[in-house]
Amino acid sequence: MPDGGMPMGETTASRAAAHDLDLVALAAGGGREAFGELVRRHGSAVRSLVRRMGAQPALADDIAQDAFLAAFERIAEFRGEGTFQAWVKRIAARLYAKRWRREAIARRAAEALEADDDPRVTQSGVAARIDLDQALASLGALERLCVSLCYGAGLSHSDAAEALGLPLGTVKSHVKRGLDKLKARLAPAQTVRDAEEANG
C-alpha cells in the first residue's frame, strides 16, 4: 500500500471514484492521499460555510484548513452517522464561532477603552453593550450559539442546523427561546435608559 494507504494498483482516479466512507476508513489507517481526496471534495463547501458565517476569504481558508486538520486528527471519531462534509462543517462552524467570540471580546474591550477616552460616547452606549453581553451570557450554550450563528454570523436556520448537526426545528426553537429571553432581559433596561435620556 505505497500510495497513502490505497491497495497496490489503486490510482488517483480510483480514489476520486471512492465513497467518502471508504476514504475515511483509509484515512483512519494513515492514508494521507485518501484524506487529501476528502479535502479536495469538500474544501469548497466548508470555506463557503465559513464565508457565509461572516469570515473574509483569507480567514475562511484558515478556518477550513484548521477544521480539516482537526478532522484528520480525530478521523477515528467519525462514525458515519451523517455525511463527512456535515461533520467537517460542524468542526469549522465551532472553530469560527470560538474565534468570533474571542475577537468580539477583544473588540468590545478596545471599544470600552476608546469610550473612556472619547467624551462623545455616552455611558448608556457602554452600558447597552455590557447589557447585551450579560444577556447573551445568560442564555444556555445552544441558545447562545444558535442566536450567534443566525444573527451574529448571518446564517440561515437551515445552514446553522447543518453546521451544528442539529434538526432544523431544534435550531429554530433555540433561536426563538434565545431571542425571547434576550428581549425580556434587555427591554426593561432599555426602557429605563430611554426614560432617563428623555428626562436628562
MDTraj code that builds the backbone (N, CA, C; nanometers):
import mdtraj as md
import numpy as np

residues = "MET PRO ASP GLY GLY MET PRO MET GLY GLU THR THR ALA SER ARG ALA ALA ALA HIS ASP LEU ASP LEU VAL ALA LEU ALA ALA GLY GLY GLY ARG GLU ALA PHE GLY GLU LEU VAL ARG ARG HIS GLY SER ALA VAL ARG SER LEU VAL ARG ARG MET GLY ALA GLN PRO ALA LEU ALA ASP ASP ILE ALA GLN ASP ALA PHE LEU ALA ALA PHE GLU ARG ILE ALA GLU PHE ARG GLY GLU GLY THR PHE GLN ALA TRP VAL LYS ARG ILE ALA ALA ARG LEU TYR ALA LYS ARG TRP ARG ARG GLU ALA ILE ALA ARG ARG ALA ALA GLU ALA LEU GLU ALA ASP ASP ASP PRO ARG VAL THR GLN SER GLY VAL ALA ALA ARG ILE ASP LEU ASP GLN ALA LEU ALA SER LEU GLY ALA LEU GLU ARG LEU CYS VAL SER LEU CYS TYR GLY ALA GLY LEU SER HIS SER ASP ALA ALA GLU ALA LEU GLY LEU PRO LEU GLY THR VAL LYS SER HIS VAL LYS ARG GLY LEU ASP LYS LEU LYS ALA ARG LEU ALA PRO ALA GLN THR VAL ARG ASP ALA GLU GLU ALA ASN GLY".split()
xyz = np.array([
    [0.0823, -0.1192, 0.0000],
    [0.0000, 0.0000, 0.0000],
    [0.0865, 0.1253, 0.0000],
    [0.1655, 0.1447, -0.0999],
    [0.2551, 0.2589, -0.1034],
    [0.1852, 0.3909, -0.1285],
    [0.0702, 0.3926, -0.1887],
    [0.0030, 0.5165, -0.2284],
    [-0.0907, 0.5647, -0.1172],
    [-0.0337, 0.6005, -0.0010],
    [-0.1136, 0.6603, 0.1059],
    [-0.2209, 0.5708, 0.1587],
    [-0.1990, 0.4433, 0.1656],
    [-0.2975, 0.3535, 0.2228],
    [-0.3856, 0.2873, 0.1191],
    [-0.3721, 0.3217, -0.0065],
    [-0.4522, 0.2586, -0.1106],
    [-0.3860, 0.1258, -0.1467],
    [-0.4649, 0.0226, -0.1682],
    [-0.4068, -0.1045, -0.2079],
    [-0.3290, -0.0905, -0.3373],
    [-0.2321, -0.1812, -0.3581],
    [-0.1496, -0.1799, -0.4778],
    [-0.2399, -0.1740, -0.6013],
    [-0.2072, -0.0902, -0.6935],
    [-0.2853, -0.0817, -0.8164],
    [-0.3927, 0.0263, -0.8119],
    [-0.4237, 0.0793, -0.6928],
    [-0.5233, 0.1856, -0.6831],
    [-0.4600, 0.3152, -0.7316],
    [-0.5363, 0.3984, -0.7971],
    [-0.4838, 0.5222, -0.8532],
    [-0.5606, 0.6413, -0.7988],
    [-0.5140, 0.7578, -0.8389],
    [-0.5842, 0.8799, -0.8014],
    [-0.7269, 0.8760, -0.8552],
    [-0.7445, 0.8218, -0.9732],
    [-0.8786, 0.8125, -1.0330],
    [-0.9682, 0.7225, -0.9484],
    [-0.9140, 0.6134, -0.8960],
    [-0.9982, 0.5253, -0.8146],
    [-1.0316, 0.5910, -0.6813],
    [-0.9405, 0.6748, -0.6278],
    [-0.9715, 0.7497, -0.5054],
    [-1.0851, 0.8468, -0.5329],
    [-1.0793, 0.9105, -0.6488],
    [-1.1823, 1.0076, -0.6847],
    [-1.3188, 0.9413, -0.6981],
    [-1.3208, 0.8136, -0.7348],
    [-1.4468, 0.7420, -0.7507],
    [-1.4929, 0.6759, -0.6206],
    [-1.4076, 0.6712, -0.5201],
    [-1.4412, 0.6039, -0.3941],
    [-1.5447, 0.6834, -0.3158],
    [-1.6213, 0.6127, -0.2355],
    [-1.7214, 0.6744, -0.1479],
    [-1.6497, 0.7401, -0.0301],
    [-1.7082, 0.8453, 0.0243],
    [-1.6471, 0.9147, 0.1376],
    [-1.6149, 0.8198, 0.2528],
    [-1.7051, 0.7273, 0.2819],
    [-1.6817, 0.6357, 0.3946],
    [-1.5600, 0.5468, 0.3705],
    [-1.5386, 0.5077, 0.2454],
    [-1.4189, 0.4289, 0.2130],
    [-1.2934, 0.5131, 0.2328],
    [-1.3002, 0.6381, 0.1913],
    [-1.1858, 0.7272, 0.2077],
    [-1.1584, 0.7552, 0.3552],
    [-1.2644, 0.7691, 0.4343],
    [-1.2480, 0.7903, 0.5782],
    [-1.1778, 0.6699, 0.6401],
    [-1.2191, 0.5501, 0.6006],
    [-1.1560, 0.4288, 0.6541],
    [-1.0081, 0.4249, 0.6166],
    [-0.9766, 0.4599, 0.4943],
    [-0.8362, 0.4629, 0.4520],
    [-0.7583, 0.5706, 0.5276],
    [-0.8207, 0.6860, 0.5465],
    [-0.7535, 0.7948, 0.6183],
    [-0.7312, 0.7565, 0.7646],
    [-0.8256, 0.6856, 0.8239],
    [-0.8101, 0.6417, 0.9625],
    [-0.6925, 0.5455, 0.9760],
    [-0.6603, 0.4763, 0.8680],
    [-0.5456, 0.3867, 0.8667],
    [-0.4162, 0.4570, 0.8267],
    [-0.4194, 0.5889, 0.8185],
    [-0.2989, 0.6647, 0.7852],
    [-0.2894, 0.7080, 0.6408],
    [-0.3929, 0.6862, 0.5627],
    [-0.3906, 0.7223, 0.4211],
    [-0.4054, 0.8711, 0.3987],
    [-0.2940, 0.9389, 0.3873],
    [-0.2971, 1.0843, 0.3663],
    [-0.3575, 1.1212, 0.2316],
    [-0.3299, 1.0426, 0.1288],
    [-0.3865, 1.0738, -0.0030],
    [-0.5381, 1.0583, -0.0015],
    [-0.5871, 0.9589, 0.0728],
    [-0.7324, 0.9412, 0.0846],
    [-0.7940, 1.0627, 0.1526],
    [-0.7279, 1.1101, 0.2585],
    [-0.7800, 1.2287, 0.3262],
    [-0.7690, 1.3508, 0.2351],
    [-0.6632, 1.3580, 0.1575],
    [-0.6483, 1.4670, 0.0609],
    [-0.7641, 1.4716, -0.0374],
    [-0.8113, 1.3544, -0.0762],
    [-0.9268, 1.3489, -0.1661],
    [-1.0514, 1.4044, -0.0960],
    [-1.0677, 1.3744, 0.0321],
    [-1.1808, 1.4287, 0.1083],
    [-1.1719, 1.5813, 0.1155],
    [-1.0516, 1.6325, 0.1355],
    [-1.0317, 1.7776, 0.1391],
    [-1.0656, 1.8379, 0.0027],
    [-1.0192, 1.7731, -0.1035],
    [-1.0469, 1.8228, -0.2384],
    [-1.1975, 1.8272, -0.2642],
    [-1.2684, 1.7235, -0.2208],
    [-1.4132, 1.7158, -0.2443],
    [-1.4920, 1.8197, -0.1659],
    [-1.4534, 1.8405, -0.0418],
    [-1.5404, 1.9165, 0.0484],
    [-1.4828, 2.0506, 0.0937],
    [-1.3603, 2.0817, 0.0544],
    [-1.2977, 2.2065, 0.0979],
    [-1.3764, 2.3300, 0.0591],
    [-1.4262, 2.3324, -0.0628],
    [-1.5002, 2.4493, -0.1114],
    [-1.6282, 2.4713, -0.0307],
    [-1.6988, 2.3633, -0.0001],
    [-1.8236, 2.3752, 0.0765],
    [-1.7962, 2.4253, 0.2179],
    [-1.6870, 2.3790, 0.2783],
    [-1.6524, 2.4221, 0.4137],
    [-1.6134, 2.5701, 0.4125],
    [-1.5309, 2.6105, 0.3157],
    [-1.4928, 2.7518, 0.3054],
    [-1.6154, 2.8395, 0.2811],
    [-1.7076, 2.7938, 0.1982],
    [-1.8292, 2.8711, 0.1700],
    [-1.9123, 2.8909, 0.2957],
    [-1.9236, 2.7866, 0.3763],
    [-1.9996, 2.7987, 0.5009],
    [-1.9372, 2.9050, 0.5909],
    [-1.8059, 2.9000, 0.6072],
    [-1.7378, 2.9949, 0.6955],
    [-1.7519, 3.1372, 0.6406],
    [-1.7465, 3.1528, 0.5083],
    [-1.7675, 3.2863, 0.4493],
    [-1.9097, 3.3342, 0.4766],
    [-2.0076, 3.2432, 0.4658],
    [-2.1463, 3.2820, 0.4952],
    [-2.1636, 3.3187, 0.6420],
    [-2.0797, 3.2646, 0.7272],
    [-2.0855, 3.2991, 0.8690],
    [-2.0277, 3.4381, 0.8945],
    [-1.9605, 3.4962, 0.7961],
    [-1.9106, 3.6323, 0.8090],
    [-1.7614, 3.6475, 0.7933],
    [-1.6882, 3.5404, 0.7691],
    [-1.5426, 3.5482, 0.7574],
    [-1.5020, 3.6028, 0.6209],
    [-1.3941, 3.6779, 0.6201],
    [-1.3335, 3.7210, 0.4945],
    [-1.2712, 3.5973, 0.4288],
    [-1.2500, 3.5998, 0.2969],
    [-1.1977, 3.4810, 0.2280],
    [-1.0696, 3.4212, 0.2875],
    [-0.9729, 3.5043, 0.3234],
    [-0.8474, 3.4512, 0.3784],
    [-0.8718, 3.3822, 0.5126],
    [-0.9559, 3.4418, 0.5952],
    [-0.9878, 3.3798, 0.7241],
    [-1.0672, 3.2513, 0.7031],
    [-1.1577, 3.2518, 0.6061],
    [-1.2347, 3.1308, 0.5760],
    [-1.1415, 3.0173, 0.5346],
    [-1.0400, 3.0492, 0.4556],
    [-0.9408, 2.9480, 0.4170],
    [-0.8684, 2.8933, 0.5397],
    [-0.8288, 2.9826, 0.6296],
    [-0.7583, 2.9399, 0.7509],
    [-0.8457, 2.8515, 0.8392],
    [-0.9708, 2.8928, 0.8579],
    [-1.0629, 2.8148, 0.9424],
    [-1.0882, 2.6789, 0.8788],
    [-1.1086, 2.6763, 0.7465],
    [-1.1314, 2.5488, 0.6776],
    [-1.0098, 2.4577, 0.6929],
    [-0.8915, 2.5144, 0.6779],
    [-0.7699, 2.4338, 0.6936],
    [-0.7600, 2.3789, 0.8355],
    [-0.7871, 2.4622, 0.9347],
    [-0.7834, 2.4167, 1.0738],
    [-0.8889, 2.3083, 1.0986],
    [-1.0055, 2.3245, 1.0365],
    [-1.1117, 2.2247, 1.0534],
    [-1.0708, 2.0904, 0.9942],
    [-1.0090, 2.0926, 0.8761],
    [-0.9642, 1.9669, 0.8158],
    [-0.8493, 1.9044, 0.8960],
    [-0.7609, 1.9870, 0.9503],
    [-0.6549, 1.9324, 1.0355],
    [-0.7141, 1.8649, 1.1594],
    [-0.8120, 1.9315, 1.2200],
    [-0.8784, 1.8725, 1.3370],
    [-0.9505, 1.7438, 1.2976],
    [-1.0134, 1.7443, 1.1814],
    [-1.0832, 1.6241, 1.1344],
    [-0.9847, 1.5100, 1.1112],
    [-0.8691, 1.5409, 1.0530],
    [-0.7692, 1.4368, 1.0293],
    [-0.7200, 1.3781, 1.1612],
    [-0.6974, 1.4660, 1.2598],
    [-0.6506, 1.4191, 1.3900],
    [-0.7564, 1.3359, 1.4619],
    [-0.8835, 1.3645, 1.4346],
    [-0.9927, 1.2946, 1.5037],
    [-1.0722, 1.2050, 1.4099],
    [-1.0121, 1.1634, 1.3002],
    [-1.0845, 1.0874, 1.1978],
    [-1.1486, 0.9605, 1.2541],
    [-1.0860, 0.9012, 1.3542],
    [-1.1412, 0.7790, 1.4137],
    [-1.2733, 0.8060, 1.4860],
    [-1.3000, 0.9320, 1.5206],
    [-1.4249, 0.9680, 1.5878],
    [-1.5429, 0.9754, 1.4913],
    [-1.5161, 0.9869, 1.3624],
    [-1.6248, 0.9952, 1.2643],
    [-1.6920, 0.8596, 1.2542],
    [-1.8207, 0.8559, 1.2830],
    [-1.8934, 0.7293, 1.2883],
    [-1.9812, 0.7041, 1.1649],
    [-1.9862, 0.7981, 1.0752],
    [-2.0662, 0.7796, 0.9551],
    [-2.2150, 0.7965, 0.9772],
    [-2.2539, 0.8583, 1.0902],
    [-2.3963, 0.8777, 1.1192],
    [-2.4557, 0.9896, 1.0336],
    [-2.3714, 1.0755, 0.9821],
    [-2.4097, 1.1809, 0.8895],
    [-2.3044, 1.1818, 0.7807],
    [-2.3077, 1.2841, 0.6991],
    [-2.2069, 1.2903, 0.5932],
    [-2.0756, 1.3431, 0.6492],
    [-1.9673, 1.3082, 0.5840],
    [-1.8360, 1.3595, 0.6231],
    [-1.8346, 1.5112, 0.6098],
    [-1.8943, 1.5625, 0.5029],
    [-1.8975, 1.7069, 0.4808],
    [-1.9668, 1.7790, 0.5961],
    [-2.0796, 1.7277, 0.6414],
    [-2.1513, 1.7916, 0.7520],
    [-2.0679, 1.7879, 0.8798],
    [-1.9943, 1.6778, 0.9008],
    [-1.9088, 1.6648, 1.0189],
    [-1.7986, 1.7708, 1.0170],
    [-1.7333, 1.7883, 0.9039],
    [-1.6268, 1.8890, 0.8937],
    [-1.6863, 2.0287, 0.9035],
    [-1.8046, 2.0507, 0.8474],
    [-1.8689, 2.1810, 0.8584],
    [-1.8994, 2.2146, 1.0043],
    [-1.9427, 2.1158, 1.0821],
    [-1.9674, 2.1409, 1.2247],
    [-1.8383, 2.1817, 1.2946],
    [-1.7292, 2.1126, 1.2618],
    [-1.5996, 2.1475, 1.3210],
    [-1.5632, 2.2907, 1.2835],
    [-1.5783, 2.3250, 1.1557],
    [-1.5445, 2.4599, 1.1082],
    [-1.6339, 2.5648, 1.1745],
    [-1.7631, 2.5365, 1.1865],
    [-1.8554, 2.6324, 1.2491],
    [-1.8162, 2.6576, 1.3940],
    [-1.7783, 2.5522, 1.4637],
    [-1.7364, 2.5688, 1.6034],
    [-1.6067, 2.6489, 1.6121],
    [-1.5125, 2.6205, 1.5241],
    [-1.3864, 2.6956, 1.5238],
    [-1.4110, 2.8430, 1.4942],
    [-1.4965, 2.8704, 1.3961],
    [-1.5255, 3.0098, 1.3627],
    [-1.5987, 3.0782, 1.4774],
    [-1.6967, 3.0093, 1.5354],
    [-1.7722, 3.0686, 1.6462],
    [-1.6792, 3.1009, 1.7634],
    [-1.5865, 3.0112, 1.7915],
    [-1.4904, 3.0347, 1.9004],
    [-1.4033, 3.1570, 1.8676],
    [-1.3548, 3.1631, 1.7456],
    [-1.2714, 3.2771, 1.7051],
    [-1.3524, 3.4056, 1.7073],
    [-1.4750, 3.4007, 1.6580],
    [-1.5634, 3.5165, 1.6536],
    [-1.5872, 3.5698, 1.7946],
    [-1.6112, 3.4794, 1.8891],
    [-1.6328, 3.5217, 2.0277],
    [-1.5066, 3.5876, 2.0842],
    [-1.3888, 3.5270, 2.0594],
    [-1.2632, 3.5854, 2.1078],
    [-1.2432, 3.7250, 2.0504],
    [-1.2660, 3.7385, 1.9206],
    [-1.2479, 3.8689, 1.8563],
    [-1.3517, 3.9694, 1.9038],
    [-1.4741, 3.9234, 1.9288],
    [-1.5786, 4.0132, 1.9783],
    [-1.5427, 4.0644, 2.1169],
    [-1.4886, 3.9789, 2.2003],
    [-1.4467, 4.0210, 2.3347],
    [-1.3353, 4.1244, 2.3235],
    [-1.2384, 4.0981, 2.2374],
    [-1.1274, 4.1921, 2.2190],
    [-1.1783, 4.3250, 2.1626],
    [-1.2711, 4.3168, 2.0673],
    [-1.3274, 4.4380, 2.0067],
    [-1.4024, 4.5209, 2.1111],
    [-1.4823, 4.4522, 2.1934],
    [-1.5577, 4.5236, 2.2974],
    [-1.4631, 4.5875, 2.3988],
    [-1.3558, 4.5178, 2.4322],
    [-1.2579, 4.5749, 2.5263],
    [-1.1932, 4.6989, 2.4657],
    [-1.1569, 4.6916, 2.3375],
    [-1.0969, 4.8071, 2.2704],
    [-1.1965, 4.9223, 2.2620],
    [-1.3225, 4.8907, 2.2320],
    [-1.4248, 4.9955, 2.2252],
    [-1.4467, 5.0587, 2.3616],
    [-1.4428, 4.9783, 2.4657],
    [-1.4605, 5.0319, 2.6005],
    [-1.3455, 5.1247, 2.6358],
    [-1.2225, 5.0884, 2.5956],
    [-1.1082, 5.1763, 2.6204],
    [-1.1218, 5.3055, 2.5430],
    [-1.1657, 5.2958, 2.4163],
    [-1.1867, 5.4156, 2.3353],
    [-1.2977, 5.5020, 2.3940],
    [-1.4017, 5.4362, 2.4453],
    [-1.5142, 5.5092, 2.5032],
    [-1.4690, 5.5882, 2.6251],
    [-1.3769, 5.5319, 2.7021],
    [-1.3242, 5.6034, 2.8185],
    [-1.2509, 5.7293, 2.7754],
    [-1.1859, 5.7250, 2.6588],
    [-1.1082, 5.8388, 2.6098],
    [-1.1918, 5.9368, 2.5282],
    [-1.3100, 5.8972, 2.4851],
    [-1.3919, 5.9786, 2.3959],
    [-1.5112, 6.0362, 2.4723],
    [-1.5132, 6.1658, 2.4978],
    [-1.6238, 6.2240, 2.5742],
    [-1.7572, 6.2184, 2.4998],
    [-1.7532, 6.1970, 2.3676],
    [-1.8789, 6.1919, 2.2912],
    [-1.9553, 6.0627, 2.3164],
    [-1.8860, 5.9579, 2.3637],
    [-1.9527, 5.8309, 2.3883],
    [-2.0207, 5.8381, 2.5239],
    [-2.1493, 5.8126, 2.5246],
    [-2.2242, 5.8211, 2.6498],
    [-2.2122, 5.6922, 2.7285],
    [-2.2363, 5.7056, 2.8545],
    [-2.2350, 5.5879, 2.9409],
    [-2.3432, 5.4890, 2.8996],
    [-2.4558, 5.5378, 2.8470],
    [-2.5637, 5.4456, 2.8094],
    [-2.5206, 5.3540, 2.6952],
    [-2.4346, 5.4029, 2.6023],
    [-2.3858, 5.3180, 2.4938],
    [-2.2999, 5.2051, 2.5462],
    [-2.2113, 5.2366, 2.6398],
    [-2.1269, 5.1337, 2.7016],
    [-2.2148, 5.0379, 2.7809],
    [-2.3108, 5.0924, 2.8542],
    [-2.3997, 5.0081, 2.9343],
    [-2.4812, 4.9152, 2.8456],
    [-2.5226, 4.9646, 2.7284],
    [-2.6012, 4.8794, 2.6379],
    [-2.5179, 4.7616, 2.5897],
    [-2.3886, 4.7857, 2.5581],
    [-2.3013, 4.6751, 2.5156],
    [-2.2825, 4.5744, 2.6280],
    [-2.2641, 4.6266, 2.7484],
    [-2.2465, 4.5378, 2.8633],
    [-2.3745, 4.4591, 2.8880],
    [-2.4906, 4.5274, 2.8779],
    [-2.6183, 4.4586, 2.8961],
    [-2.6345, 4.3449, 2.7955],
    [-2.6007, 4.3688, 2.6697],
    [-2.6137, 4.2659, 2.5674],
    [-2.5200, 4.1491, 2.5973],
    [-2.3980, 4.1799, 2.6352],
    [-2.3030, 4.0739, 2.6699],
    [-2.3551, 3.9894, 2.7853],
    [-2.4056, 4.0565, 2.8874],
    [-2.4586, 3.9845, 3.0023],
    [-2.5823, 3.9041, 2.9638],
    [-2.6660, 3.9624, 2.8792],
    [-2.7870, 3.8915, 2.8359],
    [-2.7500, 3.7668, 2.7545],
    [-2.6535, 3.7816, 2.6631],
    [-2.6087, 3.6652, 2.5858],
    [-2.5486, 3.5590, 2.6775],
    [-2.4734, 3.6028, 2.7771],
    [-2.4102, 3.5086, 2.8702],
    [-2.5151, 3.4340, 2.9525],
    [-2.6337, 3.4926, 2.9679],
    [-2.7380, 3.4279, 3.0477],
    [-2.8107, 3.3174, 2.9706],
    [-2.7909, 3.3130, 2.8389],
    [-2.8557, 3.2094, 2.7583],
    [-2.7850, 3.0763, 2.7776],
    [-2.8581, 2.9688, 2.7515],
    [-2.7959, 2.8371, 2.7507],
    [-2.6959, 2.8301, 2.6355],
    [-2.6032, 2.7360, 2.6432],
    [-2.4960, 2.7280, 2.5431],
    [-2.5512, 2.7124, 2.4015],
    [-2.6482, 2.6234, 2.3814],
    [-2.7024, 2.6033, 2.2465],
    [-2.7842, 2.7231, 2.2006],
    [-2.8582, 2.7847, 2.2917],
    [-2.9343, 2.9043, 2.2536],
    [-2.8381, 3.0145, 2.2098],
    [-2.7324, 3.0371, 2.2881],
    [-2.6344, 3.1413, 2.2553],
    [-2.5679, 3.1127, 2.1211],
    [-2.5288, 2.9861, 2.0979],
    [-2.4623, 2.9508, 1.9729],
    [-2.5570, 2.9678, 1.8543],
    [-2.6811, 2.9212, 1.8677],
    [-2.7780, 2.9334, 1.7572],
    [-2.8099, 3.0793, 1.7268],
    [-2.8308, 3.1604, 1.8302],
    [-2.8585, 3.3030, 1.8085],
    [-2.7371, 3.3704, 1.7451],
    [-2.6169, 3.3369, 1.7938],
    [-2.4947, 3.3977, 1.7399],
    [-2.4731, 3.3596, 1.5941],
    [-2.4964, 3.2331, 1.5603],
    [-2.4775, 3.1902, 1.4223],
    [-2.5806, 3.2541, 1.3303],
    [-2.7082, 3.2597, 1.3756],
    [-2.8142, 3.3104, 1.2888],
    [-2.8167, 3.4625, 1.2817],
    [-2.7871, 3.5304, 1.3921],
    [-2.7953, 3.6763, 1.3917],
    [-2.6594, 3.7432, 1.3910],
    [-2.5611, 3.6830, 1.4548],
    [-2.4281, 3.7420, 1.4562],
    [-2.3504, 3.7111, 1.3305],
    [-2.3630, 3.5870, 1.2823],
    [-2.2865, 3.5449, 1.1650],
    [-2.3701, 3.5430, 1.0383],
    [-2.5019, 3.5630, 1.0490],
    [-2.5866, 3.5736, 0.9319],
    [-2.6243, 3.4426, 0.8646],
    [-2.6104, 3.3298, 0.9344],
    [-2.6508, 3.2015, 0.8760],
    [-2.8023, 3.1893, 0.8784],
    [-2.8546, 3.1191, 0.7808],
    [-2.9971, 3.0857, 0.7852],
    [-3.0148, 2.9773, 0.8906],
    [-3.1383, 2.9550, 0.9325],
    [-3.1646, 2.8473, 1.0278],
    [-3.1184, 2.7134, 0.9703],
    [-3.1405, 2.6926, 0.8414],
    [-3.1007, 2.5674, 0.7765],
    [-2.9494, 2.5487, 0.7790],
    [-2.8750, 2.6549, 0.7472],
    [-2.7289, 2.6463, 0.7483],
    [-2.6766, 2.6205, 0.8891],
    [-2.7355, 2.6880, 0.9870],
    [-2.6932, 2.6670, 1.1263],
    [-2.7233, 2.5229, 1.1686],
    [-2.8387, 2.4711, 1.1282],
    [-2.8740, 2.3333, 1.1629],
    [-2.7751, 2.2356, 1.1012],
    [-2.7394, 2.2586, 0.9763],
    [-2.6434, 2.1717, 0.9083],
    [-2.5058, 2.1812, 0.9731],
    [-2.4634, 2.3026, 1.0042],
    [-2.3307, 2.3223, 1.0629],
    [-2.3201, 2.2594, 1.2012],
    [-2.4284, 2.2637, 1.2765],
    [-2.4257, 2.2116, 1.4132],
    [-2.4682, 2.0657, 1.4217],
    [-2.5211, 2.0129, 1.3120],
    [-2.5661, 1.8741, 1.3139],
    [-2.6922, 1.8550, 1.3964],
    [-2.7750, 1.9585, 1.4002],
    [-2.8993, 1.9531, 1.4765],
    [-3.0182, 1.9590, 1.3801],
    [-3.1325, 1.9048, 1.4207],
    [-3.2518, 1.9189, 1.3363],
    [-3.2917, 2.0662, 1.3230],
    [-3.3480, 2.1010, 1.2091],
    [-3.3875, 2.2386, 1.1812],
    [-3.4823, 2.2921, 1.2886],
    [-3.5805, 2.2115, 1.3285],
    [-3.6765, 2.2550, 1.4309],
    [-3.6099, 2.2858, 1.5638],
    [-3.5071, 2.2105, 1.5972],
    [-3.4342, 2.2336, 1.7220],
    [-3.3623, 2.3675, 1.7175],
    [-3.2974, 2.3975, 1.6042],
    [-3.2290, 2.5266, 1.5903],
    [-3.3301, 2.6403, 1.5986],
    [-3.4433, 2.6263, 1.5289],
    [-3.5460, 2.7314, 1.5335],
    [-3.5953, 2.7533, 1.6766],
    [-3.6140, 2.6442, 1.7502],
    [-3.6593, 2.6554, 1.8889],
    [-3.5561, 2.7273, 1.9750],
    [-3.4280, 2.6900, 1.9590],
    [-3.3227, 2.7557, 2.0369],
    [-3.3144, 2.9045, 2.0033],
    [-3.3274, 2.9387, 1.8751],
    [-3.3223, 3.0793, 1.8352],
    [-3.4405, 3.1549, 1.8949],
    [-3.5603, 3.0989, 1.8831],
    [-3.6800, 3.1675, 1.9348],
    [-3.6710, 3.1867, 2.0850],
    [-3.6360, 3.0790, 2.1578],
    [-3.6233, 3.0919, 2.3032],
    [-3.5140, 3.1920, 2.3404],
    [-3.4027, 3.1850, 2.2688],
    [-3.2932, 3.2778, 2.2966],
    [-3.3335, 3.4219, 2.2732],
    [-3.3999, 3.4491, 2.1603],
    [-3.4444, 3.5859, 2.1314],
    [-3.5473, 3.6338, 2.2328],
    [-3.6396, 3.5458, 2.2721],
    [-3.7397, 3.5833, 2.3724],
    [-3.6721, 3.6204, 2.5046],
    [-3.5725, 3.5406, 2.5444],
    [-3.5002, 3.5699, 2.6688],
    [-3.4228, 3.7013, 2.6573],
    [-3.3601, 3.7248, 2.5411],
    [-3.2859, 3.8493, 2.5222],
    [-3.3794, 3.9705, 2.5280],
    [-3.4945, 3.9598, 2.4608],
    [-3.5908, 4.0706, 2.4619],
    [-3.6395, 4.0986, 2.6034],
    [-3.6726, 3.9919, 2.6759],
    [-3.7223, 4.0091, 2.8128],
    [-3.6159, 4.0709, 2.9025],
    [-3.4928, 4.0285, 2.8834],
    [-3.3849, 4.0789, 2.9694],
    [-3.3454, 4.2218, 2.9326],
    [-3.3453, 4.2541, 2.8048],
    [-3.2982, 4.3855, 2.7609],
    [-3.4077, 4.4920, 2.7576],
    [-3.5326, 4.4531, 2.7362],
    [-3.6410, 4.5506, 2.7222],
    [-3.6565, 4.6395, 2.8458],
    [-3.6621, 4.5840, 2.9670],
    [-3.6782, 4.6730, 3.0824],
    [-3.5605, 4.7696, 3.0979],
    [-3.4406, 4.7235, 3.0776],
    [-3.3225, 4.8090, 3.0910],
    [-3.3248, 4.9190, 2.9857],
    [-3.3639, 4.8864, 2.8638],
    [-3.3689, 4.9855, 2.7569],
    [-3.4766, 5.0890, 2.7856],
    [-3.5917, 5.0459, 2.8386],
    [-3.6996, 5.1377, 2.8705],
    [-3.6558, 5.2372, 2.9773],
    [-3.5851, 5.1889, 3.0790],
    [-3.5360, 5.2763, 3.1852],
    [-3.4353, 5.3757, 3.1279],
    [-3.3421, 5.3283, 3.0446],
    [-3.2413, 5.4170, 2.9862],
    [-3.3065, 5.5227, 2.8974],
    [-3.4064, 5.4812, 2.8168],
    [-3.4749, 5.5753, 2.7289],
    [-3.5437, 5.6849, 2.8122],
    [-3.6056, 5.6452, 2.9225],
    [-3.6741, 5.7411, 3.0085],
    [-3.5731, 5.8369, 3.0718],
    [-3.4575, 5.7830, 3.1163],
    [-3.3553, 5.8680, 3.1774],
    [-3.3004, 5.9687, 3.0756],
    [-3.2782, 5.9248, 2.9520],
    [-3.2272, 6.0141, 2.8497],
    [-3.3306, 6.1209, 2.8136],
    [-3.4581, 6.0854, 2.8109],
    [-3.5629, 6.1810, 2.7776],
    [-3.5750, 6.2876, 2.8876],
    [-3.5553, 6.2446, 3.0122],
    [-3.5672, 6.3383, 3.1247],
    [-3.4361, 6.4122, 3.1518],
    [-3.3257, 6.3587, 3.0973],
    [-3.1931, 6.4079, 3.1330],
    [-3.1500, 6.5249, 3.0588],
])
top = md.Topology()
chain = top.add_chain()
for i, resn in enumerate(residues, 1):
    res = top.add_residue(resn, chain, resSeq=i)
    for name in ("N", "CA", "C"):
        top.add_atom(name, md.element.get_by_symbol(name[0]), res)
traj = md.Trajectory(xyz[None], top)
